Amino acid sequence: MDRNRLHDMISVRQIMKSLRALTARDMPPQERLDKIVEQVAQRLNVDVCSCYISRPGGILELCATYGLDKKAVHETFLRIGEGLVGEIALQRKPLAVEDVWSHTSFVYKPETKEKQFKSLVGVPLIRANRILGVLAIQTRKIQTFSSEMIELLETIGMVLAEMLASQQFKKSDSDTLSVGGRQKIEGTGLIDGFAIGQALVHKRAEQVVQVLSGDAQKEIQKLMQALERVECEVNKILATSHMSGDQSAIFETYLMFIKDKGWIAKMIKAIETGLTADAAVQKVGDEITDRMELMTDPYIKERIHDFRDLVGRLRRHLGRAKSIQNRKIPRNTILIAKNLGPAELLDYDKSKIKGIVLEEGSQTMHMVIVARSLNIPLVCGIKNVAQIISNGDSVALDATAGNVYLNPSDETLDVLSERAQNQKKLRARYAQMKDLPATTRDGTTVSLNINAGLSNDLMVGDGVFFDGVGLYRTELPFMIAEELPDVKTQEDIYRRALMQAQNKPVVFRSLDIGSDKVLPYFQRHTEENPAMGWRSIRMTLDRRALLRSQLRAFIRAAAGLDLYVMFPMIASVREFIEARKTLMMEVEREKRRGGTLPRIIRVGTMIEVPSLIFQMEQLVREVDFISIGTNDLAQFLYACDRGNPMIWNRYDSLSPSLLKALKYICDICQQAHVPCSVCGEMASRSLEAVALVGLGFRSLSMTPSSLGPVKAAIRTMDQKHLSAYLEKQLEITSGSLREKLKMYARDHGILI
């Protein structure tokens, strides 16, 4: 037997023996992990051995090291796909690099003090098809790693993965790791930026103490007076806060809630049953928010925070909670809350709020829109944040990476300062492009549109230019109302959206209800697979009066203007023809009654159901335009429930199968001269947006916050070159193109 092979076998046995001994010993998990990396480094005769563990949100945390600076443990984080370690986790394959400093994927983390190390080999820690982390070794001298060495490291990695899966190194329930009194807490950054300050925990109204009342009329009077005071308060915010259009529109929506007859009627009815006004507000508010919580549509769930804000404000005026207005707060305040409404944020002295940390939140929350206009960094997605962080704690925010540092060290503050300077330069580049078109280096112009669901969504702020509304969701007014909105109510909503779009095209999607989007005044039908069941166009074609009333409202709202109507969840050309026929019936009806018709009417469909792909040649002869909903299309194409956390990230949107399907749709549309856009999540992410443009798409619709980054990416790419590159890669690649596209972007100076 070869001597080196014999040596390797002995090394494996020795290391396995050491690992078994460490597993059997009773010691703290951190100490055990430290011992393991030390043993591996010494047995393999290398300078460094490090273990990175996967954390929620696609993060890899350096949890143990032998050879790197110990201070970097629990202070060094990489996103999956970032750096060599991140690439190992993303590809789920070993990687050996002789000279890391010359590798395009290498990312230097100064806190590790790894400048002296040249070569690296790492293996993914995988169990049950789940990436648990990465084990990596490094050497000072440039070294070629043998296949036997990599195989040995893989064997060690298998054992270590079993240990990780058995929860021996799992974080505490608070999702934090404490080192010397300091904590680094992982979340999701919603508004980029950096902040240092003192924590202030936001409190909402407490539970009702007095529930029953014997004087209903007195309680109703108290309720009406409280509603008037809230209305005056919101009007005062509008008048005194020097708001931009997007902020003022949000609070105009508040006024619409306050005056909603259905909500008021339900509270009065609850009072008449014997409840106090305060108890009635809480009861009805809980009923509405509980109903909205059942829905998986993130856009609708985000409106819950606005409603909770309004309920808390109303209860405060009924005497159950103290006002936070004019409250003295620290000069550098980091606001901590489970969730927060936009009015609640503006109750504080805005000049003193330097950062926000939330348990719940998303990009299109109205509070986030307001905070973005105020340039306040924000991190969300931190479980039990109000219990982890207390009033007066020292907090540092890296909202760009989504990290919160409790009692940060001087080294951490130095690193954050450097990152802040880099981000400032990037924002300056975005600002330079703000008024420029989304035109590639070789002259291809792309139309950038936004997705919206309320009229205030059309006010994106910061003077950011967009070409139109590629998707206007119409479900929300139906879902928050206690009864079916009549034609006049709908007409007013749609006309307001058209006016605020300022002559830009607005594509109204007909009702996409059913599945998790249940209307309170409709009987719910239990279905085993609601996402593929009686929903959307299937429901409205069956309940034709519901569809006709909405189409009637579209027509009247767009009188004398351009009307774009899009039908969702179409699975066959026959369904589209039937839906369009219903629209034209309403056009004829409006003509007979002497009403003013829209100037032009364009009718299109969303492609979300794969069956429609195989009807493209017939479909393009019937439609005026097409929009691809990549969220549902990918879900159905992969038979992968995007709401299931166990499998939602198993399939990549940049895999050849989905990209080929999208290219086929785009090619057929171009041949037929039918406009085709993408309005799913893919269009909101810079790398995916670049790929879509490379495939041939010339219109994208996205969340407003993505306009700047996507435009920057498009303006720094060469469309023809990328198109040729993609065409070749789609022929030869079976796995995801994500990493290849990342490297292509780096090599060609595309701002991702």
N, C-alpha and C positions, 0 to 999 in steps of 0.2 A: 504493500500500500504506500502511496505517495506520502512522504514525511509531512508536508504541509497539510495534507488532508487529515492525517492522523492527529496533527496538532489542533486542527480546527475541531475535530470530534471531541478531543479532550477538553478544549475550551468550552464547548457547548455543555458537556457534562458538568464541568466545574461551575459554570454560571448557573445552570439549572439547579444544582445542589445548593448554591448560595441563595437563589431565589426562593427555593422551598424552605430553607432555614429562616429566611426573613419573613415569609408568609406565616410560618408557625409561631413566631415570636409575638408576644403581646407588646405592642408599641403604638404610639399615635400614628395615624395615616401619613402625615407629612414627614415624620421621621423615617417611616418605612420607605417612602418614595425617594427620599434623599439617599438612603442607604443603597437602594437599587441602582440609581444612576452612578453612584460612586463605584459600586462593584462592577458594573458593565464597563465603565471607563478603564478601570485598573486591569480587569481580565483581558480586555481587547487591546490594552496598551495604546490608548488614544488620549488626547489632551482634554477633550470635552465630551460629555454625554448629557443630553438634556431631554426632558420629557415635557411635552406640551399637551394639555388636556382641552378637549372641546367643551365650549360653554354655549348656552343659548344665544341665538342671534348670529350663528356662523362665526364664532370667535374661538381662537386658540390662545390659551393662556400658558405662559411658561410657569410650570408648577414645581419643577425641581431641576437643578443643574449641578454638575461637577465640572468645573473649569471656567465657566462664565462668572461674572460678578454676581454674588449671592443677593445683592440688593435688587437685582432685576427680577427675582422670583416674585410672582404675583403683581409685578409692575410692567411686565412686557406682554403685549397682546398683538396678535396678528389676525386679520380676517382670513377666512378660508379662501384661498386663491392669492393671498398676498405673500410675497417673498417665496423663498425656496420651501420653507416649512409649510406655508399655506398652499403651495402648489402640490406638495405631496398629499395633503389632506384632500384637496379637490380632485386630483387624479386617482387617488386611492392606489397609488403604485410607488414602489421604491424609487429613489432618485439619488444618483451619485454624481457629484460635481468636483472636479479636480481643483478649479480656481473659482471660488464663489464670487470674487470681486469682478470677474469679467463676465459673469452670467447676467443676462438681461432681467431675470426675475428677482435677483438678489435685492433685499431690502435691509439696510443697516439700521439696527436699533442701538443708539448710543449708550443706553443704560446698561447694556450687556457687556460693553467693553470688549467686543469680539474682533477688533481690528487686526489682532495678531494671528488670527486663524484663517487658513487658506482653503482647505478641502473639507467637504461635508458629504455624508451619506445619511439618508433618513428613510424610515419605513412608516407606513400608516398603521395605526392601532385600530383594527377592525374586528367587530364581533356582531354576528347576526345582521350582516350587511349595514351596520351602523358605524360611522367613523367616530372613534372615541378620543383620538389624539394622534400625536406623532412622536416617535422616538428618533433622535438624531445624534450622531457623533461627529466631532470635528478634530482636525489636526493642524498644528502650526505649519508644518511643511506640506508642500503640494504632494499629493499622494494619489495613486491609482488604486481604487478599491476593487478587489477580486469579486467574482460572482459568489465564491464561498463565503466571503465576509458579509456580503449583502444577504445571503441565505441565512447565515448565522444570526444576523440582526433581525431578520424576519421571524425566526424561531423565538428569539427573546421577546419580540413584539407580540407574538401570539399569547405568550404567558402573561405578559403585562396587560394585554387587552382583557384577559379573563379576570385579572385582579380588578381592573377598572370597572368592569361590568358587574362585579360582585359588590360594588359600592364602597370598596375600601378607601377610595380616594375621592369620594363624591363630596361636593360642596354642601354647606349647611342649607337649611330651608330658606334662609334669607338670600341665597344666591350671592354670597359675598365670601371673601377670604381675608382674614385679618392677619396683618403682619406688624408686630411692634405697635399695636394700637391704631394702625392705619388700615383703611379698607379701600379696595377698588371694586366698584359696583358696575356691572355691565348692563347696558340698556340699548336703546335705539335712538340715534340722533335724528331729530326732525328739523331743527334749525341749526345750521352749522355755526360754530363759534366757540369761544373760550371765555370762561368767567371764573373769578375767585371771589368768595364772599362768605357771609354768615347765613346759616339756614333759618328759614321761617316757615313753620308748618301751617298750611292753610286749613281752617276749620269751617265746616258747614253746620247748618242748623241741627240741633239735637232732636230726638224723637218727641212726639207729642206727649204731654203730660195729662192735660185735660181733654178727654175724648168726647164725652157726652154733654149735651146742652138741652135745656128745656125751652129755650126761646129761639126758634128757628128764624124768625124775622130779624131779630137782633144780630144773629150770626151772619145772615145773608147781607145785611147792611155793612157789617164789618168787612166781609169779603169784597163787596163792591168798592168800598173806600180804599182797601188795600190794593185792588187792581188799579184804581185811579192814581194812587201814590207811586206804584211801580211804573205806570205809564209816564208820569211826570219825571221820575228818576231817569228812565231811559231817554226821554226827550232832553233832559239836562245833559246826559252823557253825549248825546248827538250834538248839542249846541256848544259845549264847552271843551271838547276833547280835540278840536282841530283835526277831525278825521279825514282820511282819504276816502275815495269812493267805495273801496271794498269794505272798509270798516263800517261806514254809515249804512251800507246796504244790509250788513249783518244785523244791525240793531233795528233797522226797519222791519226785518223778519221777526225780531222780538216783539215789536208792536203788533204784528199780525197775529202772533200767538196770544198776546194779551187780550186781543179783541175777538178771539175765536169763540163764536157762539156755542159750538158744540161742547167745548171744554168748560165754559162757564156754566152751561146748563147741567152738565154732569156734577159739578161741584155743588150747585144749588140743590140738585136732587139728593145728593149725599147729606147735605145739611138738613133737608126736610125729613130725612129718616131718623134724625136725632143727634147727628154729629156736630161738633164745633166747627167753625170755619177752618181752623188750623188742621183739624183731623181730616176734614173733607179735602183740603188741598193736598195733604200728604197721601190720602187714600187714592184719589183720582190720579195724582201724579205718579204713584207707584204702579197703578194699573197700566198707564200708558207706557211708562219706561220698561215695565216687565214685558209688555207685548213687543216693544222694539228690540229688547234684548234677545228675543227668540230668533230674530232674523240674522242671517249670516252676511247679508250685503253690508260691507264695511261703510259705504257711504251713508246708509240709513242709520246704522249704529252710532255713527259720529254725531248725529243730531241729538242723541240722548243727552250729551253733555250740555247743550244749549238749554234743553228743557229742564234738566235738573237745576241748572243755574237759575232759571226763571222761577221754578217752584221754591227754591231756597230763598230767593229775593222776596217772593210773595209772603212766605211764612215769616220772614223777618219783619215785614210790615204789619203782620198780625200779632207781633209781640213775642215770638218764640226765639228769636236770635238777635244778637247785637250786631250793629253795623260795623264793618271793618273800615269804612271810609274815615279818613283823617287819622287813622291809627298810626302812631309813631313806629317806624320800622328802621332797621339799620341802613346806613348809607349804601352799603354793598350787600344787598339781599339776594339770596338764592331761594326762590319760592318753591316749597315742597308740598305736593298734594296728590291725592289719589286721582282726581280729575279736576278740571277747572273750566268754567265758562268764560266767554269773552268779557261779559260785564263784570264778573268777579275779578278778572285781571285788572280791568280799568278802575276798580274801586281802590286799588293801591296807588301809591305815588310811583308813577311809571319811571321817573328818573332814578329811583333807587333800586329797581328790580334789574339785576345784572344777569340772572339766569333762572331757568325753570326746570324742575325735575318732577315728572309725573309717573304714576303707576299705569294710567291708561292714556292713550293718545294716538293720533295719526296725522298724516300730512294735510288732510282736508278738513280737520276740525276747525270750526270757526275761531276758537281761541288761538289756535296755531297760526291762522291767517293774520289775526291781530298782532300776535307776538312777533311774527315775521316782519310786519310793517314797522314794528318798533325796534327791530334788530336785536331781539333778546334770544340768546342761545337756549335751546330746549332739548332735553333728553326725556324719553318716555320708556315704558315697558319694564319698569323695575318693580317687582312684586313686593308688596308691603313696605313701600318706600317711606311712608309716614311713621312706620314703627322702627325702621333701621336708622333714620336720620332724625335727630331731635332739634328743637329750637336752640339756636346759638352755636351749633356745630360748625366747624370750619370746613368748607366744601369748595372743591375745584371742579370745574366742568370742562370736559372735552366733548362737546356736542357733535363735533365732526366725526369722531370715532364712536360716539355713543357711550362714553365712559364718565362715571362720577367718582371722584376721589374724596373720601372722608378723611379729614386730618392729613392732607397731602404732605409728603416730604419735600425738602428743598430740591432734590434731584428731579422729582416729578414736576415741580413748578417750572424748572429750567427747560425740561423737555416740552411742556405745554406752551411755553413762551416761544420756542423755536417753531412749533407747529402753527401757532397763531400767525407768525410772520409769513409762513408759506401760504396759508389760506388767504391772507390779505392780498397777496400777489395774484392768486387765482381769481378772487372776486374782482380785482381790478381788470382782469382780462374779460370777465363776463360783462362788466359795465361798459367796456369799450365796444362790445358787440350788441348792446341792448337795442339800438335803433337800426341795426343792419339786418338785411334779409338772411334767411337760412339758406345760403348758397354755398355749394361746395367749392373747393379750390379750382375744379375744372368747369365751373359754371352751371351746375345743376341746382335749380332752386326747389326747395321743399316747402310745402305749405304746413305751418305749425298751428294746430288748433287745440282747443281745450275741451275736457270733459266737464260737465256741469250737471247740477240737479236742483239748484235753487237760483233765483235771479241774481243773488249776491255773489254767486260763484263766478259770475262774468266779470267782476271787478277784481282783477288779479293784483292790482297795485304796482308800485315801483315803476310805473310807466312801461312795463313789459309789453311788447307788441305780440299779438296773436292774430291769426288770419280769420278765425271764425270759431264756432262751436261744433265740433265734430260729433259730439254725443250729448244730447240734453235728456237726462233721465226724468221721466214724468211721474214716477211712482209715489214720491214722498208726500205730496199733498193728499193723495188718496189714503195713505197709510196712517197719517196722523189725525185725519178727520174721523169724527164719530159716525158720520153718515156719508153716503156717496156724494162727492162734490158735484153740484149741478153744472150745466154748460157755461153759465155766466161766470161762476167762480173759476172754472178752468180757463176760460177765455182771458180773464184778467191776469192770471198767472203767466200764460204764454205770451200775452202782449207785453207784459212787463219785461220778460226775458228778451223779446225782440227789440224793445226800445233800448235796453241796457247794452245790447250787443252792438248798437250804433251802426246799423246798416251792414254788419257782417253776417254771413250766413249762419243760421242756427238749425241744426239737424235734430228735429224732435223724434225721439224714439217712442213708439206707442207703448202702452202699459206692459211692463215686464213684471207681472205679478204671478203668484202661485209659488210652489216650492216653499221656501222659508218666508217669502214676502206675502203674508196673509192679511187680507183686509178684514178689519174687525166686524164689519157688517155683512160679511159673506160667511156661509157655513164652511168650515174647514173639512177637507177630505183627506183621510189618512192614506198615505201612499208609501210603499216600501222604498221606492227610488224617486223622491220628489223632484230632484234636479233633472230627471229625464221623464217627468210625468206631465200632469195636466197643469201647464203653466204657460205664461206669456201669450203668444199669438194663438196657441191652442185653446186657451181659456177664452180669450176675447172673441175668437171666431165662433165659439160655442155660445157665448153670451154676447150676441151681436149688438144688443142695445148699448152695452158698456162701451164697445169699440166705436159705435156710431156717434155717441155723445162726445167722446174725446176727439174724434176726427172733425166733428162739427165745431168744436171749440178751437181746434187748430185753424180751420178755414176762416173763422170770424176774427181770430186774433191777428191773422196775417193779411187782413183786408188791405189791398193795395200794395202789399209787400211780397217778397219771395217766400214761398213755403217749401220746406224740405221735410218729408215724413219718411221715417225708417221703421220697418217692421222687424222685430227680433224673433229669434228661435225658429226661423223658417227652415223646414226640413225638406220641402219639395217646391218645385216651381208652381205647382197647382195651388199650394197654400198662399204663395205670394200673389198670384193672379186674383185669388178670392179676396185677399185683404185689399189690394188695389181697387178692385171692383167696388168694394164697400166705400172706399174713400171717394171714388168718382160719383157714387150715388149721392153722397152728402154734398158734393160740389153742385150737382144738378139741383138738389133740394134748395141750396142757398141761392142759386140763380133764380129759381122760381119765386122765392120769397122777396126778390129784389135786393138782396144783400150785395155788398161789394166783395168781389172775389179776389184772391191773391193775384199778384201780377204774374207770377209763374208758379207752377207746382211741379216739384221734382219728387219722385217716389223711388225709394231704394230699400235694400234689405241688409241685415247683418248676416254674415256667414259665421255661424257658431257651431252648426251641426255638420259633421263630416259628409253626410249624404249629399249635401248641396254642392260639394266640390265636384262630384261626378255628374252634375247637371249644369256645369258652368256654361257650356256652349249654348244651351237653350236659355239659361238664366239671363245672360248678357243681352239677349234680344228683347227682354221684357223690362229690365230695370233701367233707371236713369243713373244710379250710382250704387256702389257696394262699399260696405264697411266691415272689416274683419274684427270680430271680438275674440282676441287671442286667448283670453282667460278660459272661456267655455270651450272654444275649439280645441285647445290643448288638453283640457280635461277629458273631453269625449274622445279625442284622438288616441290618448294614452290609456283610456279607461281608468283614470286616476283622479279620485276625489280631491280637489284642491283645498277642501276644508278639513281633510284628514291629516293631522300632523305627522302620522307615521309614514305617509307616502307622498306628501305634497311636493317635496323637493327631490323625489327619486328621478324624475325626468326633467331634463334641461330644455328651456325654450330655444336654446341655440343648438339643438341636436339636428342632424341632417333631415330626419323624417318630417319634423314640423317646418323647417326652412324650405324643404322641397315643396311641401303642400302650399305654403305661402307664395313661393315663386310661381307655381303653376297658376294659382288664382290671379296673381298680378299679370302674368304674361297673357292670359286669356282676356283680361280686361283691357290691357293695352292694345291688343289686336282689334278689339271691338270698339275702341275709343270710349270705354265706359270708365269714369273716374272711380278709383279704388283707394281706400284709406285703411289705416289700422288704428283702432281705438282702444285696444286692450292694454294691459300693463306693460307689454313689451315696448310700446311706443314711449313710455315714460322713463325708460332706463337708457342711458347714453350708449352703452355698448350694443344693446339690442337695436336701438334706433339707427345706429350706424349700419348694422347688418341689414335692416329693413330697406334703407336707402340703397345699399349695395345690391339688394335683390331686385330693385326697380321701383319701389314705392316712392311716390312724390307727395304724399299727404299723410300726416301723422296727427293723432289727437291724444292728448295726455293730460295729466294733472297739471294745474297751473304752475306749481313749484318746479316742474321739470323743464319748463320752457328755456330757461337760461342755460343749464348744463347741456341739454340736447342741441340747442342752437350752436353752442361752442364746439361740440363734437362734430356737427355737420360742416361747419365752416372750416374745420381743419382737416377734412378728409378729401380724398380724390375719388369721386364716384366710379369712374370707369376702371381705375386700377383695382379698387376693392371688389367691383363686380366680377372682374376676371379672376381675381384671387378666390372669391367665394365659389364661383362656378367650378374651378379646379378642385377645391377642397370638398365640395359636395359629392364629387365623383370618387374621391379616394379615402374619405374619412367616414368611419362608422360611429365613432363616439362624438361627444359634444365638441363643438368648435369654440367654446368659450375661451379656453386658454390660448388657442391659436389666434383668435381675434384680439385678445389682450396683447399678445406679443406683437401682432401686426400693428395695433394702435400705437404701441410704444415705439416700434421701429419707424413708423411713418408720421410721428408727431401729432397724432390725433388726440385731442384733449378729452380724455375719458375721466 
